[in-house]
């Protein structure tokens, strides 16, 4: 009996030690915005709460660096990889190497382009197409009873080759397509960065591209803020319907001041979903192919007192 107790005791201690020694490789796309910093903190905090050892790498928006970071995780033989990809293309060879090394991968936030669902466990994030659709729905509803022949949209797009850029554009255009008056007549790329958006939007102002524009639709708050700074510096009256995506505190404050019209939320607090999915994997529980974060919409039709405090 003493021998059995000793063996059982050692086994329990060994199991506890093994659980604490699970190492998660977390590859972050960057920290280019308050949204990204909030997402980053949420995931790191929740993984640490579960006592996982987190090997964290920030690629600072450099796709080549991110690939190198993931290859480092594979070489180190981490137990699982959490990947927040910068670009959606080119991941199949790297994920194939992870698969061969028997390292599961969870994709968070932006998705990747592949027909091989066996290369990763699941995707956790928002429906970017739905976000674009919600932005488009606000625009069509806003102009529903206005009698004008055309409604011209200036679109500020995010980085090329990324799922939020493609899907936020597609969701928006499909929705506003219900009203033949609404057309995207101008488009620029701001790479989801405030300074870049301010620069290219300033150039558009100088070139007279805001003439006859009714709506400014931006793929994230940082670029919207850059565009608003450009309008102010060029002393251009803000007479536009402005729709943004993310719902950072700074943008919600501008909504309350009625300087923007609609803010579609992209919820960054996905850490709990990530940590629970990791736990479910190690418990050998069933994991769905996609896990969606809940988002909402804030607009000038809201009772602003009901908008919950923004922590990012």
N, C-alpha and C positions, 0 to 999 in steps of 0.2 A: 504493500500500500504506500509506504514511504517512497519507494522507487517510482511508482506511477504518479504520485503527487509531484515529485521532482521533475519528471519528464513533462507532465502537463503544465507545470509552472514555467518551465523553460520555453515550452511551445507558445504559451500566451505572451511571454515577454518577447519572443522572437517575432511573433505576429505584429505586436505593437511597434517594435523597432522597424519591421519591414514597411508598415503603413506610414510611419513618419519619414522613411527614407525615399518615398516615391518622389521622383523629380519631374517637374513639368517645365518644358521649354516654352517660353512665351515670347513670340516674335511680334513686336508692335510696329505698325506702319510708320508712326511718327508722333510728334506732340505739337502739331502746327496750330492747334486751336484749343479753346477752353473745353470744347466738346471732347476732343481726343484725350485731353488730360484727365477729364472726368471718367471716360471709359477706361483708360489705363489704370487709374487708381482703383476703380471698381473691381476690375478683374484681379489685379495683384492682391488687393485686400481680401477678397473672398477666397482666393486660393490659399493665402497664408492662414486664414481662419481655419481651414480644413487641415492645417499642418503639412501641406505639401511643400517640398523644397522647390522654389521657383528660380529657374535660370532665365533671367530676363534680358532681352536684347531689343534695342530701339534702333530701327534702320534710318530714322530721320528722313523719310520720304525718298530714300535711295533704293530702287528695286534690286540693283546688283548686290548692295549690302545686305538686303533682306534675304536673298537667296543664300548668301554666304552664312548668314546667321542660322538659317534652318539647316544647312549642311553641317554646321558646328554641332547643333543639337543631335543630329543623326550620328555623327562621329563620337559624341560623348555618350551615346546610347541612353538618352533620357527615356522615361517611361511613357510619356505622352507629349505631343506638341500642340499648343494653342497658337494658331496663326491668324493674325489680322492683316491680310494681304494689301499691298499698295495697289498693284495691278491685277487684273483678272486673268491675264493670259500667261502661258509659259510655265505653269506649275506642274504639269503632268510628269516630266522626268524626275523632278525633285521628290514629289509625293510617291512616285514609284520606288525611289530609293528608300524612303521612309517605310513603305509597305514591305519591301524586301527585308528591312531591318526589324520588322514586326513592331514598329512604333506607330500607334494610332494618331490621327490628326483631327483636330476640331477647328473648323474655319469660323471666325467671328467677324462681325460687321460686314465688310465687303465680301462678295462671293468670288469664286473663280470660275473660269470657263473650262469645262470638261464634261465629256459624256460618261466618264468612268466614276460612278458613284462609290466604287469599292476603294477609291484612293483616300477617302476621308470618312470619318464617323458621321458627322452632321455639320450643318451650317446654323449658327446662332446669330440672329441680327434682325434688323427691320426689313420690311418689304419696301424697297426703294421705289418700285413701280407704283405701289399704293400711295406713297408720299407724293410722287409727281401727280398722280390722279387727284389727290386731295387739293393740291395747289391749283390744278386746272379747274376743279369744281368750284373753288372760291371765285375764280375769274369769270366763269360762265354765269354763275349766280349773280355776281356783282353787276354784270352788264345786261342781265336778262331783260330788264324793263327800260333800258336806255336805247333811244332811237339814234343810232349812228351806223353808217354803212360799213365801217371797218374798225377793227380793234387790233392794234399792232403791239406785239410783244417783243421786248428786248430781253433775250435770255443770257444769263451769265452762267456758263457751264463750269463744272469741276474738271478735274484732270482727265485727259484722254486715257482710254484703255482701262477704265475703272467701272465697276458695276453700278455705283450710285449715279455716275454721270449718264451712262447709257439708259438706265431704267427710270431715273427721274425725268429725263427728256421724253422717253417713250410714254410714260404714264401721263405726263402733262399733255403731250400732243394728241394722244388718243382721246382724252377727256374733252379738251377744248375743241376737238374736231366735230363735236356735236353742234357747235355754233359756227357756221361757215364764215362768219365775220372775223373770227379770231385767227390770227396768223402770227407765227414767229418771223419777224422781218429782219431782225438783227441778232447776231449771236457772237459772243466772245468767250474765251477760255481763261478762267482765273485760277485754276489749279487748287481750288479750295483755300487759297491764301489771301488774306486781306490786302497786303501790300501789292501783290500781283494784280488783283482785281481792280484796285484803285488806279494802278498804272494803265491798264488796258482800257478801263472805263473812261479815264481822263482823255485818252487818245480818241476814243469814240466821240466824246463831247466836242473835242477840237475839230473833228472831221464832220461835225454836224449830223451824226447818226442818231441823235435823240429826237430829231424833228419828226413829228407825227407819231411818236411813241406814246402809248397809253399805259402799258404795263411793263414793270421790270420784274422778271422772274429769275430768282437766284437760287442756285443749287445748295448753298449753305450760308449761314449767318455771317461768317467771316468775310466772304465776298460781298455780301449785302452791305456790311459796314464799310468796306472799302469803297463801294460805289457811292454810298451816302456821303463819305468824306470828300470824294471827287466832286459831287454835286455842290457841296458847300464851298469848296475852294474855288470852283469855277463860277460861283454865285448864280447857279441855275436853280430856279424855283422848283421845289419838290411838288409837282402837280400830278405825280404818277401813282397808279395803284401798284404797291410794292408787296410782293409775296416772297417769303424766304423759308428755308428749311433748316432745322436744328432745334430752335427754341432755347438758345443760351439766354442767361439772365439779361445781358446787355440788349438783346433784341426784344425780349419781352418788355423791358422798360421803355423802349422806343414805341412798341405797340400801344402801351398804356398812354403814351404821349401823342398817339395817333400820327406818328411819323412813318409808320408802316401799317399795312392793312391786314396781313394774314401771315402767321408763322406756323408752319407744319412741324410738329415735334418729331425729332429723331432721338429716341431714348438712349442715352449712353450707359445707363446703369444695368449692364448685362452680366456683371460679375457673378451674381447669385446663380443665374442660369448656367454660366460656364462651370462654376465650381460643382454644382449639383450634377451636371452632365458628366464631368470627370469622375465624380463619386459613383454614379450609376454605371459607368463603364467598368470600373474596378470591382463593382459588385455583380457584374455580368448581367445587368438589367437591360431591357429593350430600350433603344434610343431612336427617336423618330428622325427621319431624313432631314427635316428642317424644323427649327425652333424659333418662333417669331417673338420679338420684343414688342410689347404694346406701346403704341404711339397715339397721340391725339392731335387736335388742331385748335389753335388759338387765333381769334380774329377780332376785328372791330365790332363784331356782333356779340362778343362775350361780355358777361358781367366780370370786369377785371378783378373784382374782389375774390372771385372763385378760382382764379389761376393759382395753382400751388406754388410755393416758393421755389425758385430755381437755384440749384446748388452748383451751377457751372456757367 
